[in-house]
C-alpha cells in the first residue's frame, strides 16, 4: 500500500511541474508578442521635437490632413499628403472653442508643426481636407513619415460640435 501512495505523489508533482512550465511558457509568449508589437501614440509636435529618438521606430501619429496637399498615384498605390499637428489635450481643445475650431486653426496656422506623409495603399475615400488622421508607420527623415496604416475620422462627426 505504501508503494501506491508514493507513486501517486510522484505523478502529482510531475503534473504540477508540467503545468507550471506550460504556464510560464504561455506568459512569456504573451509578453514577448505584446512588446514586439508595441507602438507609441504621439502627436506630430512630439514626433518632430524628438525625431531622433523616434527615427525608424514604429509609431502612431495623430494629425489633421491638409486637403490641398493630397496627391495620389493610383498606378503605384502611393498617396501623399501633409498632416498638421493638433493638440491631444481635450481640455485645451474645448477652451480653444471645440474640435472644429481647433482643426481650422491648425490647418490655417503656417507655424503649426507639419509632416509629409507617404502612404502605400489605395487612396481612402475619406481622405479629405481637415480630416483627422491616425497614421501608423515610421519617420524616415526629418519631416517625412511613411505610413503603413491610415485611419481617418469623418469630419462630419465634429462639424458644428462647437456651436
Secondary structure by P-SEA (a helix, b strand, c coil): caaaaaaaaaaaaaaaaaaaaaaaaaaaaaaaaaaaabbbbbcaaaaaacccccccccbbbbbbbcccccccccccbbbbbbbbbbbccaaaaaaaccaaaaaaaaaaccccbbbbbbbcccccccccccbbbbbbcccccccbbbbcbbbbccccccccccc
